[in-house]
Amino acid sequence: MHRISVSVATAKVFQSGNSQALRLPKAFRLRSSVVKLVKTADGFTVHDESAHARRVKAFAALGGSCPDFPVIEANAAPSLRRDWE
């Protein structure tokens, strides 16, 4: 079972040639060599796209693993009338 935890750490920023780099603590090591950076209001976030792909693949492999679980079609829920409609 995987646990989701939030960690906070400090990373050193340094120059590597003409680029800026971060020295990540061991707890934050990445398996991939390329990541996606998303600019936010107060900095940026790092997204490991290959980790996401691994999670999607693992989730897809679960399909059919529980035959007693009912199949629910996408968007099978009835459309609800809203007061503003």
PERAKA-V10024 format. One record per helix or strand of 2 or more residues. SS is the DSSP state (H for helix, E for strand). FROM is the first residue (numbers start at 1). TO is the last residue. Records with the same first field share a line. If there is no record, write none. Layout:
BEGIN
SS = FROM-TO + FROM-TO
END
This chain:
BEGIN
E = 12-16 + 19-23 + 36-40 + 43-47
H = 26-28 + 49-61
END
